Amino acid sequence: PPDLDKSVDYLNRALKLNEKLNETQVIGANSLDLFNVYLQRNEIDSANKYIKQYIFIKDSLSDAKSKSLIADLDVKYQTQKKEKQLAEQKIATQEQELLTQKANTRNWLLALGLFALGISAFFIWRKYKSEAKAKQVIGEQKTKIEDLQKELHHRIKNNLSIIDTFIEVAKEEFNDSKFEVKL
């Protein structure tokens, strides 16, 4: 059959061209076509050669697809793993920032409380000092008042003594008993 001879010739040329271009899938299709042509021509050895080539290419493509699929799945797995790690790291960073913020807030509140306590202590100390000074001034004034009171009593006593002396002198000057009783 001349048509089969032409088909074999075209398929062999296509096979060589695709081998040069490294078109593995097309080479597999050409091998399958050559297998069918040689099978129709009853050339079992050649048909066997091309079916083996077809099966080898099919297995290679299947392995390549499997490897590609495995590689894609591995990339997806690694990507998801990295994304999960990044998400966990981001959460940990956020938690750390929150803890740092809480610690800073606590430290500021503590510092503010200590500052307020210091100011309160200063004003209490100042009030205590002013009260102590006022007590001291009051004590000094009380001492002065007591001294003045003693001086006043002493002078009154002296004045009464002088008056008593005048009365005694006056009694001696007048001999009248009525006058003496009145004095």
C-alpha positions as CSV (number, residue, x, y, z in Angstrom):
1,P,0.0,0.0,0.0
2,P,1.5,3.2,-1.3
3,D,-0.5,5.4,1.0
4,L,0.9,3.6,4.0
5,D,4.5,4.0,2.6
6,K,3.8,7.8,2.3
7,S,2.4,7.8,5.8
8,V,5.5,6.1,7.2
9,D,7.7,8.5,5.3
10,Y,5.8,11.6,6.6
11,L,5.6,10.2,10.1
12,N,9.4,9.4,10.2
13,R,10.2,13.0,9.0
14,A,7.8,14.5,11.6
15,L,9.3,12.2,14.2
16,K,12.9,13.4,13.4
17,L,11.8,17.1,13.3
18,N,10.0,16.8,16.7
19,E,13.1,15.0,18.1
20,K,15.2,18.0,17.0
21,L,12.6,20.4,18.5
22,N,12.4,18.2,21.6
23,E,8.6,18.0,21.5
24,T,8.1,15.0,23.6
25,Q,4.3,14.8,23.5
26,V,4.3,15.1,19.7
27,I,7.0,12.4,19.5
28,G,4.7,10.2,21.5
29,A,1.8,10.8,19.2
30,N,4.1,10.2,16.1
31,S,5.3,6.9,17.7
32,L,1.7,5.8,18.2
33,D,0.8,6.7,14.6
34,L,3.9,4.8,13.3
35,F,2.9,1.8,15.5
36,N,-0.6,1.8,13.9
37,V,0.8,2.1,10.4
38,Y,3.4,-0.8,11.0
39,L,0.6,-2.9,12.6
40,Q,-1.6,-2.4,9.5
41,R,1.4,-3.4,7.3
42,N,2.0,-6.4,9.5
43,E,5.5,-5.4,10.4
44,I,5.4,-6.5,14.0
45,D,9.1,-5.8,14.9
46,S,8.8,-2.1,13.8
47,A,5.3,-1.8,15.4
48,N,6.8,-3.2,18.6
49,K,9.7,-0.7,18.5
50,Y,7.3,2.2,18.2
51,I,4.8,1.0,20.8
52,K,7.7,0.6,23.2
53,Q,8.9,4.2,22.3
54,Y,5.3,5.4,22.8
55,I,5.0,3.7,26.2
56,F,8.4,5.0,27.3
57,I,7.5,8.6,26.3
58,K,4.1,8.2,27.9
59,D,5.7,6.9,31.1
60,S,8.3,9.7,31.0
61,L,5.6,12.3,30.5
62,S,3.6,10.8,33.3
63,D,6.7,10.8,35.5
64,A,7.5,14.4,34.5
65,K,3.8,15.4,35.2
66,S,4.0,13.5,38.5
67,K,7.3,15.2,39.4
68,S,5.9,18.5,38.3
69,L,2.7,17.9,40.3
70,I,4.8,16.8,43.3
71,A,7.0,19.8,42.9
72,D,4.0,22.1,42.6
73,L,2.4,20.5,45.7
74,D,5.7,20.8,47.6
75,V,5.9,24.5,46.6
76,K,2.3,25.0,47.7
77,Y,3.1,23.2,51.0
78,Q,6.3,25.2,51.6
79,T,4.4,28.4,50.7
80,Q,1.6,27.6,53.1
81,K,4.1,26.6,55.8
82,K,6.0,29.9,55.4
83,E,2.7,31.8,55.4
84,K,1.7,30.0,58.6
85,Q,5.1,30.7,60.1
86,L,4.8,34.4,59.1
87,A,1.2,34.6,60.5
88,E,2.4,33.0,63.8
89,Q,5.4,35.3,63.8
90,K,3.1,38.3,63.2
91,I,0.8,37.2,66.0
92,A,3.8,36.7,68.3
93,T,5.1,40.2,67.3
94,Q,1.7,41.7,67.9
95,E,1.5,40.0,71.3
96,Q,5.0,41.2,72.2
97,E,4.1,44.7,71.1
98,L,1.0,44.5,73.2
99,L,3.0,43.3,76.2
100,T,5.6,46.0,75.7
101,Q,2.8,48.6,75.4
102,K,1.2,47.3,78.6
103,A,4.6,47.4,80.4
104,N,5.2,50.9,79.1
105,T,1.8,52.0,80.3
106,R,2.3,50.4,83.7
107,N,5.8,52.0,84.0
108,W,4.3,55.4,83.1
109,L,1.5,55.0,85.6
110,L,4.0,53.9,88.2
111,A,6.2,56.9,87.4
112,L,3.2,59.2,87.5
113,G,2.1,57.7,90.8
114,L,5.5,58.1,92.3
115,F,5.7,61.7,91.1
116,A,2.3,62.4,92.6
117,L,3.4,60.7,95.8
118,G,6.5,62.8,95.8
119,I,4.6,66.0,95.4
120,S,2.1,65.0,98.1
121,A,5.0,64.1,100.4
122,F,6.6,67.5,99.7
123,F,3.4,69.4,100.5
124,I,2.8,67.3,103.6
125,W,6.4,67.9,104.8
126,R,6.0,71.6,104.0
127,K,2.7,71.8,106.0
128,Y,4.4,69.9,108.8
129,K,7.3,72.3,108.8
130,S,5.0,75.3,108.8
131,E,2.9,73.8,111.6
132,A,6.0,73.0,113.6
133,K,7.2,76.6,113.0
134,A,3.8,77.9,114.0
135,K,3.9,75.8,117.2
136,Q,7.4,77.1,117.9
137,V,6.2,80.7,117.5
138,I,3.1,80.0,119.6
139,G,5.4,78.4,122.2
140,E,7.6,81.4,122.2
141,Q,4.7,83.8,122.4
142,K,3.2,81.7,125.2
143,T,6.5,81.9,127.1
144,K,6.6,85.7,126.6
145,I,3.0,86.0,127.7
146,E,3.8,83.9,130.8
147,D,6.8,86.1,131.5
148,L,4.8,89.3,131.0
149,Q,2.0,87.8,133.2
150,K,4.6,87.1,135.9
151,E,6.0,90.6,135.5
152,L,2.5,92.1,135.7
153,H,1.7,90.1,138.9
154,H,5.0,91.2,140.4
155,R,4.3,94.8,139.6
156,I,0.8,94.6,140.9
157,K,2.1,93.0,144.0
158,N,4.7,95.8,144.3
159,N,2.0,98.4,143.7
160,L,-0.3,96.8,146.3
161,S,2.6,96.8,148.6
162,I,3.2,100.5,148.0
163,I,-0.5,101.2,148.5
164,D,-0.4,99.2,151.7
165,T,2.6,101.2,152.8
166,F,0.8,104.5,152.1
167,I,-2.2,103.3,154.0
168,E,0.0,102.4,157.0
169,V,1.7,105.8,156.8
170,A,-1.7,107.5,156.6
171,K,-3.0,105.5,159.6
172,E,0.0,106.7,161.6
173,E,-0.7,110.3,160.6
174,F,-4.3,110.2,161.7
175,N,-5.2,109.2,165.3
176,D,-8.9,108.9,164.7
177,S,-10.1,105.4,165.0
178,K,-13.0,105.9,162.5
179,F,-10.6,107.1,160.0
180,E,-8.2,104.2,160.8
181,V,-11.0,101.6,160.3
182,K,-11.9,103.1,157.0
183,L,-8.3,103.1,155.9
